[in-house]
């Protein structure tokens, strides 16, 4: 495994997604979104991109907006039939939401890397 300092954001997100328990204790959708929000805030404080554009990307990906912050947008995509309680998702829904979260993060990070690479070559 690469040292953290040498990972791209995409590689880092994949690392968290592969071993979420290592990063948040017991993996849950709520704990992982809290972790990622902290990641984002740290990046912003240190002039990084963090999750800039993530919420807008999710709204575009879903094809419609609502009042939910980005975790709710992910749940709308992962659980299109809805959910009752974000804090107590059934195990199957929890696992699906976590998988979809990291699939979407990978797609978002890949698109951002491609845009940044295109800007460098212009």
Secondary structure, 3 states (H helix, E strand, C coil): CCCHHHCCHHHHHHHHHHCHHHHHCCCCHHHHHHHHHHHHHHHHHCCCCCCCCHHHHHHHHHCCCCCCCHHHHHHHHHCCCCCCCHHHCCHHHHHHHHHHHHHHHHHHHHHHHHHHHHHHHC
